[in-house]
Amino acid sequence: MPKMSTIKKAQKDKQQGKSPSTQAGEFVREEMDDIRAGKHGARSTKQAIAIGLSKARRAGVQLPPPKKGKASKKTRRHAERDYERGQHEPHHRVNAKRSRAVSRALRREGHEAASHESLSKQAREQAQQRTAKERSSIGRKAARTRLAHQSSAERRAIARKAARTRAANRSR
């Protein structure tokens, strides 16, 4: 069950007009924090992210299930079920026995899945699967979002930091 603060953050993101994937990011962040805090583990970073996305769908975030060919049939079916549950009955009672079994299984897993290295590796692998055009459009969209949600002083600070990073990487 996600924390109430996470649900509120996701609702705030929705009110600000942010995308469903951004709203779901709050649940993924909570999942990573739980793993780092030692509440439970995950077999892989992908599994940890999937748990967060599942929680988001069940909480009512309008994050559609993956399209055919993007994920296995089993994964798509689970995502569709979570999505439907979240849209129609987000606060249903959960089966205590099943919930306890899942928690016990996850506690036996390691905590490496939420490490900064693992997350960075996962992000790089996903980026490599996208075309240059897709990566470029994602960057442009991020810049547009920043323009809408940040002050000019914040954007200047970001630009300065980017320039310093470029300069530091050029000298290597």
C-alpha positions in Angstrom: 0.0 0.0 0.0 1.6 3.3 -1.0 2.0 6.1 1.5 -0.7 8.9 1.6 2.1 11.4 1.0 3.1 9.6 -2.3 -0.5 9.6 -3.5 -0.8 13.4 -2.7 2.4 14.1 -4.6 1.1 12.2 -7.6 -2.2 14.1 -7.4 -0.3 17.4 -7.3 1.6 16.3 -10.4 -1.7 15.6 -12.1 -3.1 19.0 -11.1 0.0 20.7 -12.6 -0.7 18.9 -15.9 2.3 16.5 -15.7 2.2 13.2 -17.6 1.0 10.0 -16.1 4.6 8.6 -16.2 5.8 11.6 -14.1 2.9 10.9 -11.6 4.0 7.2 -11.5 7.5 8.3 -10.8 6.5 9.2 -7.3 5.5 5.6 -6.6 8.7 4.3 -8.1 10.7 6.7 -5.9 8.8 5.5 -2.9 9.7 1.9 -3.9 13.4 2.7 -4.2 13.3 4.4 -0.8 11.6 1.4 0.8 14.3 -0.9 -0.6 17.1 1.4 0.5 15.5 1.6 4.0 15.6 -2.3 4.1 11.9 -2.8 4.3 12.2 -5.3 1.5 14.4 -6.1 -1.6 14.0 -6.8 -5.3 15.7 -9.2 -7.6 16.5 -6.5 -10.2 16.1 -2.8 -10.8 13.5 -3.6 -13.4 11.4 -5.5 -10.9 11.7 -2.6 -8.4 10.4 -0.2 -11.1 7.7 -2.6 -12.1 6.4 -2.8 -8.5 6.3 1.0 -8.3 4.4 1.2 -11.6 1.9 -1.4 -10.4 1.3 0.6 -7.2 0.7 3.7 -9.3 -1.8 2.0 -11.6 -3.7 0.5 -8.6 -3.7 3.9 -6.9 -5.6 5.4 -9.9 -2.8 7.0 -12.0 -3.9 6.8 -15.7 -0.8 5.0 -16.8 -1.8 2.7 -19.7 -0.4 -0.8 -19.8 2.5 -1.5 -22.2 1.6 -2.0 -25.8 1.8 -5.4 -27.5 5.5 -6.2 -28.3 6.8 -3.9 -25.6 6.3 -6.4 -22.7 5.4 -10.1 -22.3 1.8 -11.2 -22.4 1.9 -12.0 -18.7 3.2 -8.5 -17.8 0.7 -6.8 -20.0 -2.1 -8.8 -18.4 -1.0 -7.8 -14.9 -0.7 -4.2 -15.9 -4.1 -4.2 -17.5 -5.6 -5.7 -14.3 -3.9 -3.1 -12.1 -5.0 -0.3 -14.4 -8.7 -1.4 -14.3 -8.5 -1.9 -10.6 -7.2 1.6 -10.1 -9.7 3.2 -12.4 -12.8 1.5 -10.8 -11.9 0.6 -7.3 -8.6 2.1 -6.1 -9.3 1.4 -2.3 -10.4 -2.2 -2.3 -9.5 -4.6 0.4 -6.4 -6.7 -0.3 -6.0 -10.4 0.5 -3.9 -10.3 3.8 -2.5 -13.8 3.2 -1.3 -13.0 -0.3 0.1 -9.6 0.7 2.1 -11.2 3.6 3.4 -13.9 1.2 4.6 -11.3 -1.3 6.2 -9.2 1.5 8.1 -12.2 2.8 9.3 -13.2 -0.6 10.6 -9.7 -1.3 12.3 -9.5 2.1 14.5 -12.4 1.0 15.7 -10.5 -2.0 18.8 -8.2 -2.1 18.9 -4.4 -1.8 21.3 -3.8 -4.7 18.4 -3.2 -7.1 17.9 0.3 -5.7 21.6 1.4 -5.7 22.5 4.5 -7.6 24.8 2.3 -9.8 22.0 -0.1 -10.7 19.5 2.7 -11.5 22.1 4.5 -13.6 22.9 1.3 -15.5 19.1 0.7 -16.1 18.6 4.2 -17.4 21.6 3.9 -19.8 20.3 0.5 -21.1 16.9 2.0 -21.7 18.3 5.0 -23.5 20.4 2.8 -25.8 17.2 1.1 -26.9 15.8 4.4 -28.2 16.7 5.9 -31.5 18.6 9.2 -31.6 15.5 10.9 -32.8 13.5 9.7 -29.8 16.3 10.7 -27.4 16.4 14.2 -29.0 12.6 14.7 -28.7 12.7 13.5 -25.0 15.3 16.2 -24.3 13.3 18.9 -26.1 10.2 18.0 -24.2 12.1 18.1 -20.9 13.4 21.6 -21.8 9.8 22.7 -22.6 8.6 21.4 -19.2 11.4 23.2 -17.4 10.5 26.4 -19.1 6.9 26.1 -17.9 7.8 25.1 -14.3 10.9 27.0 -13.4 11.9 30.6 -12.8 14.5 32.2 -15.0 17.0 32.2 -12.1 16.6 28.5 -11.7 17.1 28.0 -15.5 20.2 30.2 -15.4 21.7 28.1 -12.6 21.0 24.9 -14.5 22.6 26.3 -17.6 25.7 27.4 -15.6 26.0 23.9 -14.1 25.6 22.3 -17.6 28.4 24.6 -18.9 30.7 23.6 -16.0 30.0 19.9 -16.7 30.8 20.3 -20.4 34.0 22.2 -19.6 35.1 19.5 -17.1 34.4 16.7 -19.5 36.3 18.5 -22.4 39.5 18.7 -20.3 39.6 14.9 -19.8 
